[in-house]
Amino acid sequence: MRAQKLIEILDGNGRCEVYGPTDFEVTGITLDSRKIENGFLFAAIKGATSDGHSFIEMAVNKGAALILCTELPLTLDANVSYIKVENSAQAFARVSQAFYDFPAEKLKVIGVTGTNGKTTVATLLFQLFTELGYKCGLLSTVENKIGGEIVPATHTTPDAQGIAALMDRMVKAGCAYAFMEVSSHALDQERVFGIPFKGAIFTNITHDHLDYHGTFLNYQRAKKKFFDQLSLEAFTMINLDDRNGKSMYDHTKAKVKTYGLKSMADYRCKVLSNDTSGLHLWVDGKEVMMGMMGEFNAYNLLAVYGTAKELGFESDQILQILSYLPGAEGRMQLVKSKNTKIVGIVDYAHTPDALENITETLKKSKPTGSSLITVFGCGGDRDKTKRPEMGKIAAQKSDRVIITSDNPRSEDPDKIISEVFEGIPQELKNKVVAISDRSQAIKTAVMIAKGSDVVLVAGKGHEKYQDIKGEKLPFEDKKVLEDALDSKA
């Protein structure tokens, strides 16, 4: 794309100062100086831990032809052009879409934000609309998809260039819809700025990511930004049962639609029964059996139902398809063996709210007389304040608890486990043990389980690795749990 064209687009969206020639072809764009090639645009963005402006000289030395920044370097290279803007993160988001000829404008883009449920809702939407006969794109924590092609995911939401590149591939592949998770980090860092979302879903907001945002209020503001930036042509789908739901749509220009199990929302449902065979729901005057279990999945299914209705589809058609969809990998995923009646569950629950939801669900839905055995840990180099809280929840909601290693990253796993232990009331500590080795912890849980007990392995869900001291070692909760159940005499 011509540099002059990119500058015209930026100048049309706000104040822009240009230094140097503009009559040349930009061959690529990036905010990572390590990926610079000759003719690239390099965006210098101030991040939480580093400032891209520190890497401008490196980018120039590697062949960058155009620098996007908020502060000019002291010395300007005569062979390089510079664009000074007020917000380089927002500008880079616009440049990214422009570089790929605005792919988001050629798709119906639906975004999902919230602490829990993003992956399940986005995945269910992808599965539903694929079954409805549309080619779709998916951007999620578990994986990115372009129709049937799987593109590995590295972040909940890629950077602006990554989003635009994936959407460009979706358009070229003939996709009509794109469903994407929108994380608080992505919103704070303006990665989705300027994308013309058709719909925006809010699942819930609870304690998470305070290591990044600092306070819950900052975290809440990051989520709210998503709805504040919607256009008149968009619609919201807000969980009205969440106490922060109403605040999300304050000041939005979009058409406000809501859902809930308890509130007077636009889309409502009632849970008639909930056990290990699935959910029996009453939705829009119709009874329907869903293959997924758990009250929180009733919310997820209802959000998907309401969204599909807003997009013009019929109730019967939507509910029929939703009844057999599997949902996302590693989210309340059932693991069984012919050798035993023990029920295994793998789930990504890694926040206090998510852990409480799934343990409460399993406690209510497990067979009478059976026990719930929970295996979980907390990730290293992340929000430490949730560790004792999660320990307390697990001990209160489970019959037996094994605290183990999650993704310790650079931290000592035993230290993390001890911080989890601090939240467990003294009178409950006798049913809690610590086994640092995650594989051994899962095997032990299965070993002590009997009859129709339920073994929950929480925290990592779909992940196929364990992050230890900067190394991602192969590890899969589902596989370890399957093997343990198969070996059960």
C-alpha positions in Angstrom: 0.0 0.0 0.0 1.2 3.5 -0.8 2.5 5.5 2.2 0.6 8.5 1.0 -2.7 6.6 1.1 -2.0 5.4 4.7 -1.2 9.0 5.8 -4.4 10.3 4.1 -6.4 7.7 6.1 -4.8 8.7 9.4 -5.1 12.4 8.6 -8.8 11.9 8.0 -9.3 10.5 11.5 -7.4 13.1 13.5 -4.3 15.3 13.7 -1.3 13.9 12.0 2.1 15.4 11.3 4.3 14.0 8.6 8.1 14.3 8.2 9.9 13.0 5.1 8.8 11.6 1.7 5.5 9.8 1.2 5.6 8.6 -2.4 6.7 5.0 -1.8 5.2 1.5 -1.2 4.8 0.2 2.4 5.6 -3.5 2.2 4.5 -4.5 5.6 3.4 -3.3 9.1 4.4 -4.3 12.6 4.8 -3.0 16.1 7.5 -5.6 16.8 10.9 -4.2 15.8 12.3 -7.8 15.5 10.0 -8.4 12.6 11.0 -5.4 10.5 12.0 -5.9 6.9 12.8 -3.3 4.2 10.0 -1.0 3.4 8.0 -1.8 6.6 6.0 0.6 8.8 7.0 0.4 12.4 4.5 1.5 15.0 6.1 2.8 18.3 3.5 2.2 21.0 3.9 2.7 24.7 3.0 -0.5 26.5 2.6 -1.7 30.1 6.2 -2.9 30.3 8.0 -1.4 27.4 7.9 1.7 25.1 8.1 1.1 21.4 9.8 4.4 21.0 12.9 2.9 22.4 13.1 0.6 19.4 12.8 3.2 16.6 16.5 3.3 15.9 16.6 -0.5 15.7 13.7 -0.5 13.4 15.3 2.1 11.1 18.6 0.1 11.1 16.6 -3.0 10.0 15.0 -1.2 7.0 11.9 0.5 8.3 10.7 3.1 5.8 7.9 4.6 7.9 7.7 5.3 11.6 4.4 5.8 13.4 4.9 7.4 16.8 3.6 9.9 19.4 7.1 11.3 20.1 9.7 12.0 17.4 13.2 10.8 18.0 15.8 13.4 18.6 17.5 12.7 15.2 15.4 12.0 12.1 16.9 9.8 9.4 16.7 11.6 6.0 15.8 8.3 4.3 12.9 7.5 6.6 9.4 9.0 6.9 7.8 9.7 10.3 4.2 10.2 11.2 3.5 11.8 14.5 0.0 11.2 16.0 -1.7 11.7 19.3 -2.4 8.0 19.9 -0.2 5.6 18.0 -2.1 2.5 19.3 -5.3 3.8 17.8 -3.5 4.9 14.6 -1.9 1.5 14.2 -5.3 -0.2 14.5 -6.6 2.1 11.7 -3.4 1.5 9.6 -3.8 -2.3 10.1 -7.3 -2.4 8.7 -6.4 0.0 5.9 -3.3 -2.1 4.9 -5.5 -5.1 4.3 -8.2 -3.1 2.5 -10.6 -2.9 5.5 -11.6 -6.6 5.9 -13.7 -6.0 9.0 -16.1 -3.9 6.9 -16.7 -6.9 4.7 -17.7 -9.2 7.6 -20.4 -9.2 10.2 -18.2 -9.1 13.3 -19.5 -10.1 16.7 -17.4 -9.5 19.7 -17.6 -11.2 23.1 -16.2 -9.7 26.3 -16.4 -10.6 30.0 -14.3 -12.4 32.6 -15.8 -15.8 32.0 -17.7 -17.4 29.1 -16.0 -15.5 26.2 -14.5 -18.7 24.6 -17.7 -20.8 25.0 -19.9 -18.0 23.6 -17.6 -17.2 20.6 -17.2 -20.9 19.9 -20.9 -21.7 20.1 -21.6 -18.8 17.7 -19.1 -20.2 15.3 -20.5 -23.7 15.5 -24.1 -22.4 15.2 -23.6 -20.3 12.2 -21.5 -22.9 10.5 -24.4 -25.3 11.0 -26.7 -22.6 9.6 -24.8 -22.9 6.4 -22.4 -19.9 6.6 -18.6 -19.9 6.3 -17.3 -18.2 9.5 -14.2 -17.0 11.2 -13.3 -17.5 14.9 -10.7 -15.7 17.0 -10.5 -17.3 20.4 -8.3 -18.3 23.3 -8.4 -21.9 22.2 -7.9 -21.5 18.5 -8.5 -19.2 15.5 -10.5 -20.7 12.7 -11.1 -19.7 9.1 -13.9 -22.0 8.0 -12.5 -25.5 8.6 -8.9 -24.3 8.8 -7.3 -24.1 12.3 -4.9 -21.3 13.0 -3.1 -21.7 16.4 -3.9 -18.9 18.9 -1.2 -17.3 21.0 -3.3 -14.6 22.8 -6.9 -14.1 23.6 -7.0 -11.3 21.2 -4.1 -10.8 18.6 -2.6 -7.4 18.0 -4.3 -5.0 15.5 -2.1 -6.3 12.6 -2.8 -9.9 13.5 -6.6 -9.3 13.7 -6.6 -7.5 10.3 -4.5 -10.2 8.7 -6.8 -13.0 10.0 -9.9 -11.1 8.9 -8.3 -10.6 5.4 -7.8 -14.3 5.2 -11.5 -14.8 6.3 -12.7 -12.5 3.6 -10.6 -14.2 0.9 -11.9 -17.6 2.1 -15.5 -16.4 1.7 -16.5 -16.0 5.3 -19.7 -14.0 6.1 -19.3 -13.8 9.9 -16.4 -13.4 12.3 -16.8 -14.2 16.0 -14.1 -13.0 18.3 -13.2 -12.8 22.0 -12.4 -9.3 23.0 -10.1 -9.2 26.1 -9.7 -6.3 28.5 -6.0 -6.2 27.5 -7.0 -5.8 23.8 -9.4 -3.0 24.7 -6.9 -1.2 26.9 -4.3 -1.5 24.2 -6.7 -0.4 21.4 -6.2 -3.6 19.4 -9.8 -3.6 18.2 -10.2 0.2 17.8 -12.2 1.1 14.7 -13.5 -2.3 14.0 -17.2 -1.9 13.0 -18.7 -4.5 15.3 -22.2 -5.6 14.4 -22.9 -7.0 17.8 -21.2 -6.9 21.2 -21.8 -9.4 24.0 -21.1 -8.9 27.7 -21.0 -12.2 29.7 -20.0 -11.0 33.2 -17.2 -9.3 35.1 -15.5 -10.6 38.2 -12.1 -10.5 39.9 -9.4 -11.1 37.2 -6.3 -9.4 35.6 -5.7 -7.0 38.5 -2.0 -7.7 38.0 -2.4 -5.7 34.7 -5.2 -3.3 35.4 -4.3 -2.4 39.0 -7.8 -2.0 40.2 -11.2 -3.5 39.5 -12.5 -0.1 38.4 -9.8 0.1 35.7 -10.7 -3.5 34.6 -14.3 -2.5 34.4 -13.5 0.6 32.4 -11.6 -1.4 29.9 -14.6 -3.7 29.3 -17.0 -0.7 29.1 -14.8 0.9 26.4 -16.0 -1.8 24.0 -19.6 -0.7 24.3 -18.9 3.0 24.4 -17.2 2.7 20.9 -20.1 0.9 19.2 -22.0 2.6 16.3 -25.7 3.2 15.9 -25.8 0.2 13.5 -24.6 -2.2 16.2 -26.5 -4.1 19.0 -25.5 -5.2 22.5 -26.3 -8.4 24.2 -25.8 -7.7 27.9 -26.1 -10.1 30.9 -28.6 -8.2 33.0 -28.1 -10.6 35.9 -24.6 -9.4 36.4 -24.5 -6.4 38.7 -22.3 -4.5 36.4 -24.4 -5.3 33.3 -26.3 -2.0 33.2 -23.2 0.1 33.5 -21.8 -1.5 30.4 -24.4 0.0 28.1 -24.5 3.5 29.7 -23.5 6.0 26.9 -23.5 3.4 24.1 -25.0 4.4 20.7 -25.9 0.8 19.9 -29.3 -0.8 20.2 -29.4 -2.3 23.7 -30.5 -5.9 24.1 -30.2 -7.9 27.3 -30.4 -11.5 28.5 -30.8 -13.2 31.9 -32.2 -16.0 34.0 -33.4 -13.8 36.8 -33.9 -10.3 35.5 -36.6 -8.8 33.2 -34.4 -9.0 30.2 -35.2 -9.1 26.5 -34.1 -12.8 26.3 -34.9 -15.0 29.2 -34.7 -18.7 30.1 -35.4 -21.0 33.0 -33.4 -24.0 34.1 -35.8 -26.9 34.5 -33.1 -29.4 35.4 -29.3 -29.6 35.3 -27.2 -32.8 35.7 -24.4 -34.7 34.1 -26.6 -35.5 31.1 -27.1 -31.8 30.3 -29.4 -28.8 30.7 -33.2 -28.9 30.4 -34.2 -25.3 29.6 -37.4 -23.3 29.0 -36.6 -20.7 26.3 -39.1 -18.4 24.6 -42.0 -20.6 25.5 -40.2 -23.8 24.3 -38.7 -26.7 26.2 -35.3 -27.8 24.9 -32.6 -30.3 26.1 -29.0 -29.0 25.8 -26.0 -31.3 25.7 -24.0 -28.9 27.8 -24.4 -28.8 31.6 -24.1 -26.0 34.3 -26.2 -22.9 35.0 -23.4 -20.7 33.6 -23.7 -22.5 30.3 -27.4 -21.6 30.4 -26.2 -18.0 30.3 -23.8 -18.8 27.5 -26.4 -20.5 25.4 -28.9 -17.7 26.0 -26.4 -15.1 24.9 -25.9 -17.0 21.7 -29.6 -17.5 21.2 -30.3 -13.8 21.7 -27.5 -12.8 19.3 -28.7 -15.2 16.6 -32.3 -13.8 17.0 -30.9 -10.2 16.6 -29.2 -11.3 13.4 -32.5 -12.4 12.0 -32.7 -16.2 12.6 -35.8 -18.2 13.8 -36.2 -19.6 17.3 -36.9 -23.2 16.3 -33.9 -23.4 14.0 -31.5 -21.8 16.5 -32.6 -24.0 19.5 -32.6 -27.2 17.4 -28.9 -26.6 16.5 -27.9 -25.4 20.0 -29.3 -28.6 21.5 -26.4 -30.7 20.1 -23.5 -28.3 19.9 -20.4 -29.4 22.0 -19.1 -26.0 22.9 -15.5 -25.1 23.4 -12.7 -27.6 24.1 -11.6 -27.6 27.8 -14.8 -25.8 29.0 -16.9 -28.2 31.2 -15.5 -31.0 29.0 -16.8 -34.4 30.0 -14.2 -37.2 30.3 -15.4 -40.8 30.8 -14.1 -44.3 30.6 -15.7 -47.7 30.0 -13.7 -49.1 33.0 -15.4 -46.9 35.6 -18.4 -44.9 36.6 -16.2 -42.0 37.8 -17.0 -38.8 35.9 -14.1 -36.6 34.8 -14.4 -33.0 34.0 -11.8 -30.7 32.5 -12.4 -27.0 32.7 -10.4 -23.7 32.2 -11.7 -22.2 35.4 -8.8 -20.0 36.6 -10.6 -17.2 38.4 -12.5 -17.3 41.8 -15.8 -16.8 40.1 -15.3 -19.4 37.4 -14.1 -22.0 40.0 -17.1 -21.2 42.2 -19.5 -21.6 39.3 -18.2 -24.9 38.2 -17.8 -26.5 41.7 -21.3 -25.3 42.6 -22.7 -26.7 39.4 -21.0 -30.1 39.9 -22.0 -30.2 43.6 -25.6 -29.8 42.6 -25.6 -32.1 39.5 -23.4 -35.0 40.7 -25.1 -38.3 41.5 -26.6 -38.6 45.0 -24.0 -40.0 47.5 -21.0 -39.3 45.3 -18.1 -36.9 46.1 -16.6 -34.0 44.2 -12.8 -34.2 44.1 -11.2 -31.0 42.8 -7.7 -30.6 41.4 -6.5 -27.1 40.7 -3.6 -24.6 40.9 -2.9 -21.0 40.2 -0.7 -19.5 37.5 2.6 -17.9 38.3 3.5 -14.3 37.4 -0.2 -13.4 37.5 -2.7 -11.8 39.9 -1.6 -13.2 43.3 -4.6 -11.8 45.3 -7.0 -14.5 43.9 -4.9 -17.4 45.1 -6.2 -17.6 48.7 -9.7 -16.8 47.5 -9.7 -19.8 45.1 -8.3 -22.0 47.9 -11.2 -21.1 50.1 -13.8 -21.7 47.3 -12.4 -25.1 46.4 -12.4 -26.2 50.0 -15.9 -25.0 50.7 -17.4 -26.4 47.5 -15.6 -29.8 47.2 -15.4 -33.0 49.2 -11.7 -33.4 48.6 -9.2 -31.0 47.1 -5.7 -31.5 45.6 -3.8 -28.2 45.1 -1.2 -28.6 42.5 0.9 -26.7 40.0 -0.8 -24.8 37.1 1.6 -22.8 34.9 4.1 -21.7 37.5 6.1 -19.7 34.9 9.0 -18.1 36.7 7.6 -18.6 40.2 8.3 -21.5 42.7 5.2 -23.9 42.4 5.4 -24.7 46.1 5.3 -21.0 47.0 2.2 -20.5 44.9 0.6 -23.6 46.5 1.3 -22.2 50.0 -0.4 -18.9 49.1 -3.5 -20.9 47.9 -3.5 -22.7 51.3 -3.6 -19.4 53.2 -7.2 -18.9 52.2 -8.5 -22.3 53.4 -10.3 -22.1 56.7 -8.6 -24.1 59.5 -11.6 -26.5 59.9 -11.5 -27.4 56.2 -7.7 -28.1 55.8 -8.1 -31.8 56.7 -9.7 -32.4 53.3 -7.0 -30.6 51.3 -3.6 -32.0 50.2 -0.9 -30.5 48.1 0.8 -32.5 45.2 3.1 -30.2 43.2 3.4 -32.5 40.2 0.2 -31.9 38.2 0.2 -35.3 36.5 0.6 -37.1 39.8 -2.1 -34.9 41.4 -4.6 -35.9 38.6 -3.7 -39.6 39.0 -4.1 -39.4 42.8 -7.6 -37.8 42.4 -8.7 -40.7 40.2 -7.1 -43.2 42.5 -9.0 -42.0 45.6 -12.3 -41.6 43.6 -14.8 -44.4 43.8 -18.3 -45.2 42.6 -19.8 -42.3 40.7 -17.5 -39.7 42.1 -16.7 -36.6 40.0 -13.1 -35.6 39.4 -12.8 -31.9 38.3 -9.4 -30.8 36.9 -9.5 -27.0 36.7 -7.4 -24.2 35.5 -5.8 -25.2 32.2 -8.6 -26.5 30.1 -7.7 -26.7 26.4 -4.0 -25.9 27.0 -1.5 -28.5 25.6 1.5 -27.4 27.6 2.7 -26.4 31.1 4.7 -23.2 31.3 7.7 -23.8 33.6 10.7 -21.4 33.9 10.1 -20.0 30.4 9.7 -23.4 28.8 6.4 -24.8 27.5 6.5 -28.5 28.2 3.9 -30.8 26.6 1.0 -31.4 29.0 -2.7 -32.0 28.5 -5.1 -32.3 31.4 -7.7 -34.2 29.3 -5.1 -36.8 28.2 -3.7 -37.4 31.7 -7.3 -37.7 33.1 -8.3 -40.1 30.3 -5.3 -42.3 30.9 -5.9 -42.3 34.7 -9.6 -43.3 34.2 -8.7 -46.0 31.7 -6.2 -47.4 34.2 -8.7 -47.5 37.0 -9.3 -51.1 38.0 
